[in-house]
Amino acid sequence: MPIISQFFGIIIRMFYDDHNPPHIHVEFQGQKAIFDFSGNVVKGDLRSNTARRLIREWIDIRVSQLEEDWQLAREGKPIKIIEPLT
């Protein structure tokens, strides 16, 4: 599963040919969660409130790029790296 971004110890991935609705897979300190493109946790959990806040902030800023990557992944095309939160 390609890593599309990393920041502050947070790893964000997106599967090729994954199921709808559009989402990202996030890992932080060994914990895993799936977030939709609205910043909601769909599955799993991250115990860190700070990590969840940072991920939601990143999603808000990068939602159009996430949507573009989702479409590329659905088409089996290379996914683009998305700028981290700084």
PDB file of N, CA, C and O in Angstrom:
ATOM      1  N   MET A   1       0.854  -1.164   0.000  1.00  0.00           N
ATOM      2  CA  MET A   1       0.000   0.000   0.000  1.00  0.00           C
ATOM      3  C   MET A   1       0.904   1.231   0.000  1.00  0.00           C
ATOM      4  O   MET A   1       1.688   1.418   0.931  1.00  0.00           O
ATOM      5  N   PRO A   2       0.807   2.067  -1.023  1.00  0.00           N
ATOM      6  CA  PRO A   2       1.700   3.231  -1.141  1.00  0.00           C
ATOM      7  C   PRO A   2       1.504   4.267  -0.032  1.00  0.00           C
ATOM      8  O   PRO A   2       0.383   4.588   0.362  1.00  0.00           O
ATOM      9  N   ILE A   3       2.625   4.770   0.449  1.00  0.00           N
ATOM     10  CA  ILE A   3       2.589   5.888   1.393  1.00  0.00           C
ATOM     11  C   ILE A   3       2.424   7.159   0.575  1.00  0.00           C
ATOM     12  O   ILE A   3       3.211   7.425  -0.334  1.00  0.00           O
ATOM     13  N   ILE A   4       1.397   7.948   0.896  1.00  0.00           N
ATOM     14  CA  ILE A   4       1.179   9.192   0.149  1.00  0.00           C
ATOM     15  C   ILE A   4       1.658  10.414   0.912  1.00  0.00           C
ATOM     16  O   ILE A   4       1.867  11.472   0.318  1.00  0.00           O
ATOM     17  N   SER A   5       1.837  10.280   2.243  1.00  0.00           N
ATOM     18  CA  SER A   5       2.366  11.400   3.015  1.00  0.00           C
ATOM     19  C   SER A   5       2.817  10.899   4.392  1.00  0.00           C
ATOM     20  O   SER A   5       2.342   9.879   4.893  1.00  0.00           O
ATOM     21  N   GLN A   6       3.744  11.649   4.980  1.00  0.00           N
ATOM     22  CA  GLN A   6       4.230  11.381   6.336  1.00  0.00           C
ATOM     23  C   GLN A   6       4.537  12.701   7.007  1.00  0.00           C
ATOM     24  O   GLN A   6       5.149  13.587   6.411  1.00  0.00           O
ATOM     25  N   PHE A   7       4.109  12.827   8.254  1.00  0.00           N
ATOM     26  CA  PHE A   7       4.435  14.027   9.028  1.00  0.00           C
ATOM     27  C   PHE A   7       4.214  13.747  10.515  1.00  0.00           C
ATOM     28  O   PHE A   7       3.259  13.068  10.892  1.00  0.00           O
ATOM     29  N   PHE A   8       5.094  14.270  11.341  1.00  0.00           N
ATOM     30  CA  PHE A   8       5.003  14.159  12.798  1.00  0.00           C
ATOM     31  C   PHE A   8       4.778  12.718  13.264  1.00  0.00           C
ATOM     32  O   PHE A   8       4.046  12.488  14.227  1.00  0.00           O
ATOM     33  N   GLY A   9       5.399  11.753  12.592  1.00  0.00           N
ATOM     34  CA  GLY A   9       5.259  10.356  12.961  1.00  0.00           C
ATOM     35  C   GLY A   9       3.990   9.694  12.448  1.00  0.00           C
ATOM     36  O   GLY A   9       3.734   8.527  12.744  1.00  0.00           O
ATOM     37  N   ILE A  10       3.200  10.427  11.688  1.00  0.00           N
ATOM     38  CA  ILE A  10       1.946   9.921  11.123  1.00  0.00           C
ATOM     39  C   ILE A  10       2.230   9.436   9.700  1.00  0.00           C
ATOM     40  O   ILE A  10       2.822  10.159   8.899  1.00  0.00           O
ATOM     41  N   ILE A  11       1.807   8.216   9.393  1.00  0.00           N
ATOM     42  CA  ILE A  11       1.985   7.647   8.056  1.00  0.00           C
ATOM     43  C   ILE A  11       0.612   7.512   7.415  1.00  0.00           C
ATOM     44  O   ILE A  11      -0.308   6.945   8.003  1.00  0.00           O
ATOM     45  N   ILE A  12       0.487   8.042   6.200  1.00  0.00           N
ATOM     46  CA  ILE A  12      -0.793   8.006   5.491  1.00  0.00           C
ATOM     47  C   ILE A  12      -0.609   7.219   4.208  1.00  0.00           C
ATOM     48  O   ILE A  12       0.295   7.480   3.414  1.00  0.00           O
ATOM     49  N   ARG A  13      -1.503   6.237   4.027  1.00  0.00           N
ATOM     50  CA  ARG A  13      -1.438   5.358   2.857  1.00  0.00           C
ATOM     51  C   ARG A  13      -2.780   5.332   2.141  1.00  0.00           C
ATOM     52  O   ARG A  13      -3.818   5.692   2.698  1.00  0.00           O
ATOM     53  N   MET A  14      -2.723   4.890   0.877  1.00  0.00           N
ATOM     54  CA  MET A  14      -3.936   4.686   0.090  1.00  0.00           C
ATOM     55  C   MET A  14      -3.755   3.416  -0.731  1.00  0.00           C
ATOM     56  O   MET A  14      -2.741   3.238  -1.405  1.00  0.00           O
ATOM     57  N   PHE A  15      -4.746   2.541  -0.665  1.00  0.00           N
ATOM     58  CA  PHE A  15      -4.731   1.297  -1.435  1.00  0.00           C
ATOM     59  C   PHE A  15      -5.125   1.555  -2.880  1.00  0.00           C
ATOM     60  O   PHE A  15      -5.896   2.470  -3.172  1.00  0.00           O
ATOM     61  N   TYR A  16      -4.590   0.739  -3.782  1.00  0.00           N
ATOM     62  CA  TYR A  16      -5.084   0.703  -5.154  1.00  0.00           C
ATOM     63  C   TYR A  16      -6.351  -0.131  -5.168  1.00  0.00           C
ATOM     64  O   TYR A  16      -6.446  -1.132  -4.456  1.00  0.00           O
ATOM     65  N   ASP A  17      -7.321   0.271  -5.971  1.00  0.00           N
ATOM     66  CA  ASP A  17      -8.559  -0.482  -6.175  1.00  0.00           C
ATOM     67  C   ASP A  17      -9.246  -0.813  -4.854  1.00  0.00           C
ATOM     68  O   ASP A  17      -9.748  -1.922  -4.670  1.00  0.00           O
ATOM     69  N   ASP A  18      -9.268   0.151  -3.935  1.00  0.00           N
ATOM     70  CA  ASP A  18      -9.919  -0.026  -2.638  1.00  0.00           C
ATOM     71  C   ASP A  18     -11.413   0.251  -2.771  1.00  0.00           C
ATOM     72  O   ASP A  18     -11.864   0.821  -3.765  1.00  0.00           O
ATOM     73  N   HIS A  19     -12.158  -0.150  -1.779  1.00  0.00           N
ATOM     74  CA  HIS A  19     -13.619   0.000  -1.774  1.00  0.00           C
ATOM     75  C   HIS A  19     -14.037   1.439  -1.468  1.00  0.00           C
ATOM     76  O   HIS A  19     -13.285   2.194  -0.851  1.00  0.00           O
ATOM     77  N   ASN A  20     -15.217   1.803  -1.896  1.00  0.00           N
ATOM     78  CA  ASN A  20     -15.805   3.095  -1.539  1.00  0.00           C
ATOM     79  C   ASN A  20     -16.372   3.003  -0.132  1.00  0.00           C
ATOM     80  O   ASN A  20     -16.631   1.895   0.338  1.00  0.00           O
ATOM     81  N   PRO A  21     -16.572   4.104   0.551  1.00  0.00           N
ATOM     82  CA  PRO A  21     -16.305   5.482   0.154  1.00  0.00           C
ATOM     83  C   PRO A  21     -14.806   5.789   0.192  1.00  0.00           C
ATOM     84  O   PRO A  21     -14.034   5.067   0.822  1.00  0.00           O
ATOM     85  N   PRO A  22     -14.403   6.859  -0.483  1.00  0.00           N
ATOM     86  CA  PRO A  22     -12.990   7.250  -0.490  1.00  0.00           C
ATOM     87  C   PRO A  22     -12.458   7.432   0.940  1.00  0.00           C
ATOM     88  O   PRO A  22     -13.128   8.011   1.795  1.00  0.00           O
ATOM     89  N   HIS A  23     -11.248   6.931   1.178  1.00  0.00           N
ATOM     90  CA  HIS A  23     -10.674   7.002   2.519  1.00  0.00           C
ATOM     91  C   HIS A  23      -9.155   6.819   2.462  1.00  0.00           C
ATOM     92  O   HIS A  23      -8.588   6.447   1.435  1.00  0.00           O
ATOM     93  N   ILE A  24      -8.523   7.093   3.599  1.00  0.00           N
ATOM     94  CA  ILE A  24      -7.090   6.880   3.758  1.00  0.00           C
ATOM     95  C   ILE A  24      -6.856   5.979   4.962  1.00  0.00           C
ATOM     96  O   ILE A  24      -7.668   5.928   5.885  1.00  0.00           O
ATOM     97  N   HIS A  25      -5.737   5.273   4.936  1.00  0.00           N
ATOM     98  CA  HIS A  25      -5.314   4.423   6.042  1.00  0.00           C
ATOM     99  C   HIS A  25      -4.203   5.166   6.770  1.00  0.00           C
ATOM    100  O   HIS A  25      -3.229   5.596   6.153  1.00  0.00           O
ATOM    101  N   VAL A  26      -4.350   5.315   8.082  1.00  0.00           N
ATOM    102  CA  VAL A  26      -3.411   6.099   8.876  1.00  0.00           C
ATOM    103  C   VAL A  26      -2.813   5.223   9.973  1.00  0.00           C
ATOM    104  O   VAL A  26      -3.501   4.414  10.595  1.00  0.00           O
ATOM    105  N   GLU A  27      -1.510   5.408  10.191  1.00  0.00           N
ATOM    106  CA  GLU A  27      -0.827   4.713  11.273  1.00  0.00           C
ATOM    107  C   GLU A  27      -0.053   5.735  12.096  1.00  0.00           C
ATOM    108  O   GLU A  27       0.611   6.622  11.559  1.00  0.00           O
ATOM    109  N   PHE A  28      -0.157   5.586  13.416  1.00  0.00           N
ATOM    110  CA  PHE A  28       0.572   6.467  14.322  1.00  0.00           C
ATOM    111  C   PHE A  28       0.907   5.671  15.583  1.00  0.00           C
ATOM    112  O   PHE A  28       0.008   5.187  16.271  1.00  0.00           O
ATOM    113  N   GLN A  29       2.181   5.540  15.879  1.00  0.00           N
ATOM    114  CA  GLN A  29       2.676   4.837  17.059  1.00  0.00           C
ATOM    115  C   GLN A  29       2.067   3.443  17.193  1.00  0.00           C
ATOM    116  O   GLN A  29       1.658   3.036  18.281  1.00  0.00           O
ATOM    117  N   GLY A  30       2.011   2.716  16.076  1.00  0.00           N
ATOM    118  CA  GLY A  30       1.510   1.352  16.082  1.00  0.00           C
ATOM    119  C   GLY A  30      -0.002   1.221  16.057  1.00  0.00           C
ATOM    120  O   GLY A  30      -0.523   0.110  15.964  1.00  0.00           O
ATOM    121  N   GLN A  31      -0.712   2.330  16.138  1.00  0.00           N
ATOM    122  CA  GLN A  31      -2.173   2.314  16.081  1.00  0.00           C
ATOM    123  C   GLN A  31      -2.616   2.620  14.660  1.00  0.00           C
ATOM    124  O   GLN A  31      -1.953   3.368  13.942  1.00  0.00           O
ATOM    125  N   LYS A  32      -3.741   2.038  14.258  1.00  0.00           N
ATOM    126  CA  LYS A  32      -4.213   2.222  12.892  1.00  0.00           C
ATOM    127  C   LYS A  32      -5.665   2.672  12.883  1.00  0.00           C
ATOM    128  O   LYS A  32      -6.464   2.288  13.738  1.00  0.00           O
ATOM    129  N   ALA A  33      -5.985   3.503  11.884  1.00  0.00           N
ATOM    130  CA  ALA A  33      -7.354   3.968  11.701  1.00  0.00           C
ATOM    131  C   ALA A  33      -7.576   4.291  10.229  1.00  0.00           C
ATOM    132  O   ALA A  33      -6.635   4.528   9.472  1.00  0.00           O
ATOM    133  N   ILE A  34      -8.824   4.291   9.857  1.00  0.00           N
ATOM    134  CA  ILE A  34      -9.226   4.688   8.508  1.00  0.00           C
ATOM    135  C   ILE A  34     -10.048   5.964   8.647  1.00  0.00           C
ATOM    136  O   ILE A  34     -10.985   6.031   9.443  1.00  0.00           O
ATOM    137  N   PHE A  35      -9.682   6.982   7.856  1.00  0.00           N
ATOM    138  CA  PHE A  35     -10.380   8.262   7.862  1.00  0.00           C
ATOM    139  C   PHE A  35     -11.032   8.486   6.506  1.00  0.00           C
ATOM    140  O   PHE A  35     -10.435   8.185   5.472  1.00  0.00           O
ATOM    141  N   ASP A  36     -12.253   9.013   6.503  1.00  0.00           N
ATOM    142  CA  ASP A  36     -12.849   9.426   5.234  1.00  0.00           C
ATOM    143  C   ASP A  36     -12.318  10.812   4.883  1.00  0.00           C
ATOM    144  O   ASP A  36     -11.561  11.404   5.652  1.00  0.00           O
ATOM    145  N   PHE A  37     -12.710  11.320   3.736  1.00  0.00           N
ATOM    146  CA  PHE A  37     -12.166  12.602   3.275  1.00  0.00           C
ATOM    147  C   PHE A  37     -12.823  13.805   3.958  1.00  0.00           C
ATOM    148  O   PHE A  37     -12.522  14.952   3.630  1.00  0.00           O
ATOM    149  N   SER A  38     -13.723  13.534   4.909  1.00  0.00           N
ATOM    150  CA  SER A  38     -14.280  14.596   5.752  1.00  0.00           C
ATOM    151  C   SER A  38     -13.576  14.645   7.098  1.00  0.00           C
ATOM    152  O   SER A  38     -13.881  15.495   7.936  1.00  0.00           O
ATOM    153  N   GLY A  39     -12.626  13.725   7.306  1.00  0.00           N
ATOM    154  CA  GLY A  39     -11.868  13.700   8.552  1.00  0.00           C
ATOM    155  C   GLY A  39     -12.478  12.842   9.640  1.00  0.00           C
ATOM    156  O   GLY A  39     -12.033  12.889  10.787  1.00  0.00           O
ATOM    157  N   ASN A  40     -13.497  12.053   9.299  1.00  0.00           N
ATOM    158  CA  ASN A  40     -14.135  11.173  10.274  1.00  0.00           C
ATOM    159  C   ASN A  40     -13.404   9.834  10.343  1.00  0.00           C
ATOM    160  O   ASN A  40     -12.963   9.305   9.322  1.00  0.00           O
ATOM    161  N   VAL A  41     -13.280   9.294  11.548  1.00  0.00           N
ATOM    162  CA  VAL A  41     -12.704   7.964  11.714  1.00  0.00           C
ATOM    163  C   VAL A  41     -13.786   6.955  11.343  1.00  0.00           C
ATOM    164  O   VAL A  41     -14.852   6.913  11.958  1.00  0.00           O
ATOM    165  N   VAL A  42     -13.497   6.145  10.331  1.00  0.00           N
ATOM    166  CA  VAL A  42     -14.443   5.152   9.839  1.00  0.00           C
ATOM    167  C   VAL A  42     -14.230   3.812  10.535  1.00  0.00           C
ATOM    168  O   VAL A  42     -15.181   3.074  10.794  1.00  0.00           O
ATOM    169  N   LYS A  43     -12.964   3.510  10.834  1.00  0.00           N
ATOM    170  CA  LYS A  43     -12.627   2.234  11.455  1.00  0.00           C
ATOM    171  C   LYS A  43     -11.329   2.403  12.227  1.00  0.00           C
ATOM    172  O   LYS A  43     -10.461   3.178  11.826  1.00  0.00           O
ATOM    173  N   GLY A  44     -11.192   1.682  13.331  1.00  0.00           N
ATOM    174  CA  GLY A  44      -9.984   1.761  14.128  1.00  0.00           C
ATOM    175  C   GLY A  44     -10.011   2.969  15.048  1.00  0.00           C
ATOM    176  O   GLY A  44     -11.051   3.598  15.244  1.00  0.00           O
ATOM    177  N   ASP A  45      -8.858   3.278  15.603  1.00  0.00           N
ATOM    178  CA  ASP A  45      -8.780   4.417  16.516  1.00  0.00           C
ATOM    179  C   ASP A  45      -7.330   4.822  16.704  1.00  0.00           C
ATOM    180  O   ASP A  45      -6.424   3.990  16.686  1.00  0.00           O
ATOM    181  N   LEU A  46      -7.137   6.092  16.880  1.00  0.00           N
ATOM    182  CA  LEU A  46      -5.847   6.642  17.292  1.00  0.00           C
ATOM    183  C   LEU A  46      -6.098   7.286  18.643  1.00  0.00           C
ATOM    184  O   LEU A  46      -6.939   8.177  18.760  1.00  0.00           O
ATOM    185  N   ARG A  47      -5.382   6.847  19.655  1.00  0.00           N
ATOM    186  CA  ARG A  47      -5.608   7.369  21.003  1.00  0.00           C
ATOM    187  C   ARG A  47      -5.187   8.825  21.152  1.00  0.00           C
ATOM    188  O   ARG A  47      -5.672   9.525  22.040  1.00  0.00           O
ATOM    189  N   SER A  48      -4.303   9.277  20.303  1.00  0.00           N
ATOM    190  CA  SER A  48      -3.792  10.647  20.407  1.00  0.00           C
ATOM    191  C   SER A  48      -4.770  11.658  19.804  1.00  0.00           C
ATOM    192  O   SER A  48      -5.031  11.648  18.602  1.00  0.00           O
ATOM    193  N   ASN A  49      -5.300  12.525  20.660  1.00  0.00           N
ATOM    194  CA  ASN A  49      -6.164  13.610  20.173  1.00  0.00           C
ATOM    195  C   ASN A  49      -5.395  14.533  19.242  1.00  0.00           C
ATOM    196  O   ASN A  49      -5.944  15.038  18.262  1.00  0.00           O
ATOM    197  N   THR A  50      -4.132  14.750  19.548  1.00  0.00           N
ATOM    198  CA  THR A  50      -3.300  15.620  18.715  1.00  0.00           C
ATOM    199  C   THR A  50      -3.126  15.031  17.326  1.00  0.00           C
ATOM    200  O   THR A  50      -3.252  15.746  16.333  1.00  0.00           O
ATOM    201  N   ALA A  51      -2.837  13.732  17.241  1.00  0.00           N
ATOM    202  CA  ALA A  51      -2.674  13.090  15.933  1.00  0.00           C
ATOM    203  C   ALA A  51      -3.970  13.179  15.131  1.00  0.00           C
ATOM    204  O   ALA A  51      -3.939  13.496  13.942  1.00  0.00           O
ATOM    205  N   ARG A  52      -5.109  12.904  15.767  1.00  0.00           N
ATOM    206  CA  ARG A  52      -6.394  13.005  15.050  1.00  0.00           C
ATOM    207  C   ARG A  52      -6.637  14.423  14.555  1.00  0.00           C
ATOM    208  O   ARG A  52      -7.115  14.616  13.437  1.00  0.00           O
ATOM    209  N   ARG A  53      -6.311  15.420  15.379  1.00  0.00           N
ATOM    210  CA  ARG A  53      -6.490  16.814  14.976  1.00  0.00           C
ATOM    211  C   ARG A  53      -5.597  17.169  13.794  1.00  0.00           C
ATOM    212  O   ARG A  53      -6.040  17.830  12.855  1.00  0.00           O
ATOM    213  N   LEU A  54      -4.339  16.731  13.836  1.00  0.00           N
ATOM    214  CA  LEU A  54      -3.403  17.010  12.741  1.00  0.00           C
ATOM    215  C   LEU A  54      -3.850  16.350  11.441  1.00  0.00           C
ATOM    216  O   LEU A  54      -3.758  16.949  10.370  1.00  0.00           O
ATOM    217  N   ILE A  55      -4.329  15.124  11.540  1.00  0.00           N
ATOM    218  CA  ILE A  55      -4.805  14.413  10.349  1.00  0.00           C
ATOM    219  C   ILE A  55      -6.008  15.132   9.760  1.00  0.00           C
ATOM    220  O   ILE A  55      -6.082  15.312   8.545  1.00  0.00           O
ATOM    221  N   ARG A  56      -6.945  15.544  10.594  1.00  0.00           N
ATOM    222  CA  ARG A  56      -8.127  16.273  10.106  1.00  0.00           C
ATOM    223  C   ARG A  56      -7.729  17.591   9.448  1.00  0.00           C
ATOM    224  O   ARG A  56      -8.284  17.965   8.414  1.00  0.00           O
ATOM    225  N   GLU A  57      -6.781  18.283  10.038  1.00  0.00           N
ATOM    226  CA  GLU A  57      -6.288  19.538   9.462  1.00  0.00           C
ATOM    227  C   GLU A  57      -5.661  19.274   8.095  1.00  0.00           C
ATOM    228  O   GLU A  57      -5.921  20.001   7.136  1.00  0.00           O
ATOM    229  N   TRP A  58      -4.833  18.227   8.011  1.00  0.00           N
ATOM    230  CA  TRP A  58      -4.184  17.870   6.743  1.00  0.00           C
ATOM    231  C   TRP A  58      -5.226  17.513   5.690  1.00  0.00           C
ATOM    232  O   TRP A  58      -5.123  17.954   4.545  1.00  0.00           O
ATOM    233  N   ILE A  59      -6.222  16.725   6.061  1.00  0.00           N
ATOM    234  CA  ILE A  59      -7.282  16.350   5.116  1.00  0.00           C
ATOM    235  C   ILE A  59      -7.989  17.589   4.602  1.00  0.00           C
ATOM    236  O   ILE A  59      -8.218  17.711   3.399  1.00  0.00           O
ATOM    237  N   ASP A  60      -8.345  18.523   5.502  1.00  0.00           N
ATOM    238  CA  ASP A  60      -9.044  19.755   5.085  1.00  0.00           C
ATOM    239  C   ASP A  60      -8.236  20.534   4.054  1.00  0.00           C
ATOM    240  O   ASP A  60      -8.792  21.059   3.089  1.00  0.00           O
ATOM    241  N   ILE A  61      -6.930  20.606   4.261  1.00  0.00           N
ATOM    242  CA  ILE A  61      -6.063  21.364   3.354  1.00  0.00           C
ATOM    243  C   ILE A  61      -5.852  20.634   2.031  1.00  0.00           C
ATOM    244  O   ILE A  61      -5.729  21.270   0.985  1.00  0.00           O
ATOM    245  N   ARG A  62      -5.810  19.322   2.071  1.00  0.00           N
ATOM    246  CA  ARG A  62      -5.403  18.512   0.912  1.00  0.00           C
ATOM    247  C   ARG A  62      -6.531  17.701   0.275  1.00  0.00           C
ATOM    248  O   ARG A  62      -6.256  16.795  -0.512  1.00  0.00           O
ATOM    249  N   VAL A  63      -7.780  17.997   0.588  1.00  0.00           N
ATOM    250  CA  VAL A  63      -8.890  17.152   0.131  1.00  0.00           C
ATOM    251  C   VAL A  63      -8.936  17.009  -1.389  1.00  0.00           C
ATOM    252  O   VAL A  63      -9.228  15.919  -1.883  1.00  0.00           O
ATOM    253  N   SER A  64      -8.661  18.060  -2.138  1.00  0.00           N
ATOM    254  CA  SER A  64      -8.715  17.947  -3.604  1.00  0.00           C
ATOM    255  C   SER A  64      -7.619  17.009  -4.114  1.00  0.00           C
ATOM    256  O   SER A  64      -7.836  16.259  -5.066  1.00  0.00           O
ATOM    257  N   GLN A  65      -6.448  17.050  -3.485  1.00  0.00           N
ATOM    258  CA  GLN A  65      -5.368  16.138  -3.867  1.00  0.00           C
ATOM    259  C   GLN A  65      -5.706  14.697  -3.486  1.00  0.00           C
ATOM    260  O   GLN A  65      -5.378  13.766  -4.222  1.00  0.00           O
ATOM    261  N   LEU A  66      -6.353  14.513  -2.349  1.00  0.00           N
ATOM    262  CA  LEU A  66      -6.786  13.182  -1.943  1.00  0.00           C
ATOM    263  C   LEU A  66      -7.794  12.612  -2.937  1.00  0.00           C
ATOM    264  O   LEU A  66      -7.722  11.441  -3.312  1.00  0.00           O
ATOM    265  N   GLU A  67      -8.727  13.452  -3.354  1.00  0.00           N
ATOM    266  CA  GLU A  67      -9.728  13.007  -4.334  1.00  0.00           C
ATOM    267  C   GLU A  67      -9.070  12.631  -5.656  1.00  0.00           C
ATOM    268  O   GLU A  67      -9.456  11.650  -6.292  1.00  0.00           O
ATOM    269  N   GLU A  68      -8.080  13.410  -6.066  1.00  0.00           N
ATOM    270  CA  GLU A  68      -7.350  13.103  -7.297  1.00  0.00           C
ATOM    271  C   GLU A  68      -6.602  11.767  -7.160  1.00  0.00           C
ATOM    272  O   GLU A  68      -6.651  10.933  -8.064  1.00  0.00           O
ATOM    273  N   ASP A  69      -5.913  11.569  -6.031  1.00  0.00           N
ATOM    274  CA  ASP A  69      -5.207  10.315  -5.804  1.00  0.00           C
ATOM    275  C   ASP A  69      -6.172   9.130  -5.764  1.00  0.00           C
ATOM    276  O   ASP A  69      -5.868   8.058  -6.288  1.00  0.00           O
ATOM    277  N   TRP A  70      -7.333   9.328  -5.142  1.00  0.00           N
ATOM    278  CA  TRP A  70      -8.324   8.249  -5.082  1.00  0.00           C
ATOM    279  C   TRP A  70      -8.713   7.813  -6.491  1.00  0.00           C
ATOM    280  O   TRP A  70      -8.783   6.620  -6.787  1.00  0.00           O
ATOM    281  N   GLN A  71      -8.966   8.798  -7.358  1.00  0.00           N
ATOM    282  CA  GLN A  71      -9.350   8.477  -8.734  1.00  0.00           C
ATOM    283  C   GLN A  71      -8.206   7.765  -9.467  1.00  0.00           C
ATOM    284  O   GLN A  71      -8.438   6.791 -10.183  1.00  0.00           O
ATOM    285  N   LEU A  72      -6.995   8.244  -9.290  1.00  0.00           N
ATOM    286  CA  LEU A  72      -5.840   7.591  -9.908  1.00  0.00           C
ATOM    287  C   LEU A  72      -5.723   6.142  -9.432  1.00  0.00           C
ATOM    288  O   LEU A  72      -5.503   5.235 -10.235  1.00  0.00           O
ATOM    289  N   ALA A  73      -5.871   5.936  -8.134  1.00  0.00           N
ATOM    290  CA  ALA A  73      -5.773   4.584  -7.579  1.00  0.00           C
ATOM    291  C   ALA A  73      -6.865   3.683  -8.137  1.00  0.00           C
ATOM    292  O   ALA A  73      -6.605   2.521  -8.449  1.00  0.00           O
ATOM    293  N   ARG A  74      -8.065   4.194  -8.266  1.00  0.00           N
ATOM    294  CA  ARG A  74      -9.185   3.402  -8.807  1.00  0.00           C
ATOM    295  C   ARG A  74      -8.921   3.000 -10.258  1.00  0.00           C
ATOM    296  O   ARG A  74      -9.391   1.962 -10.725  1.00  0.00           O
ATOM    297  N   GLU A  75      -8.160   3.843 -10.960  1.00  0.00           N
ATOM    298  CA  GLU A  75      -7.829   3.564 -12.362  1.00  0.00           C
ATOM    299  C   GLU A  75      -6.534   2.763 -12.506  1.00  0.00           C
ATOM    300  O   GLU A  75      -6.114   2.451 -13.620  1.00  0.00           O
ATOM    301  N   GLY A  76      -5.905   2.433 -11.380  1.00  0.00           N
ATOM    302  CA  GLY A  76      -4.665   1.671 -11.415  1.00  0.00           C
ATOM    303  C   GLY A  76      -3.465   2.478 -11.862  1.00  0.00           C
ATOM    304  O   GLY A  76      -2.452   1.914 -12.278  1.00  0.00           O
ATOM    305  N   LYS A  77      -3.571   3.791 -11.779  1.00  0.00           N
ATOM    306  CA  LYS A  77      -2.475   4.680 -12.183  1.00  0.00           C
ATOM    307  C   LYS A  77      -1.635   5.045 -10.962  1.00  0.00           C
ATOM    308  O   LYS A  77      -2.094   4.894  -9.830  1.00  0.00           O
ATOM    309  N   PRO A  78      -0.412   5.524 -11.181  1.00  0.00           N
ATOM    310  CA  PRO A  78       0.444   5.904 -10.050  1.00  0.00           C
ATOM    311  C   PRO A  78      -0.178   7.013  -9.205  1.00  0.00           C
ATOM    312  O   PRO A  78      -0.699   8.001  -9.722  1.00  0.00           O
ATOM    313  N   ILE A  79      -0.106   6.818  -7.903  1.00  0.00           N
ATOM    314  CA  ILE A  79      -0.617   7.796  -6.937  1.00  0.00           C
ATOM    315  C   ILE A  79       0.483   8.833  -6.683  1.00  0.00           C
ATOM    316  O   ILE A  79       1.669   8.506  -6.639  1.00  0.00           O
ATOM    317  N   LYS A  80       0.067  10.066  -6.519  1.00  0.00           N
ATOM    318  CA  LYS A  80       1.025  11.150  -6.271  1.00  0.00           C
ATOM    319  C   LYS A  80       1.263  11.311  -4.765  1.00  0.00           C
ATOM    320  O   LYS A  80       0.366  11.090  -3.950  1.00  0.00           O
ATOM    321  N   ILE A  81       2.473  11.694  -4.426  1.00  0.00           N
ATOM    322  CA  ILE A  81       2.818  12.032  -3.051  1.00  0.00           C
ATOM    323  C   ILE A  81       2.157  13.376  -2.741  1.00  0.00           C
ATOM    324  O   ILE A  81       2.153  14.284  -3.572  1.00  0.00           O
ATOM    325  N   ILE A  82       1.597  13.489  -1.530  1.00  0.00           N
ATOM    326  CA  ILE A  82       0.935  14.724  -1.117  1.00  0.00           C
ATOM    327  C   ILE A  82       1.788  15.387  -0.039  1.00  0.00           C
ATOM    328  O   ILE A  82       2.289  14.720   0.867  1.00  0.00           O
ATOM    329  N   GLU A  83       1.946  16.688  -0.144  1.00  0.00           N
ATOM    330  CA  GLU A  83       2.761  17.447   0.802  1.00  0.00           C
ATOM    331  C   GLU A  83       2.315  17.176   2.245  1.00  0.00           C
ATOM    332  O   GLU A  83       1.121  17.077   2.527  1.00  0.00           O
ATOM    333  N   PRO A  84       3.273  17.059   3.133  1.00  0.00           N
ATOM    334  CA  PRO A  84       2.930  16.843   4.554  1.00  0.00           C
ATOM    335  C   PRO A  84       2.439  18.133   5.200  1.00  0.00           C
ATOM    336  O   PRO A  84       2.549  19.221   4.633  1.00  0.00           O
ATOM    337  N   LEU A  85       1.907  17.981   6.371  1.00  0.00           N
ATOM    338  CA  LEU A  85       1.561  19.129   7.200  1.00  0.00           C
ATOM    339  C   LEU A  85       2.861  19.650   7.794  1.00  0.00           C
ATOM    340  O   LEU A  85       3.678  18.865   8.276  1.00  0.00           O
ATOM    341  N   THR A  86       3.061  20.945   7.765  1.00  0.00           N
ATOM    342  CA  THR A  86       4.309  21.504   8.298  1.00  0.00           C
ATOM    343  C   THR A  86       4.027  22.476   9.406  1.00  0.00           C
ATOM    344  O   THR A  86       4.956  23.048   9.977  1.00  0.00           O
TER     345      THR A  86
END
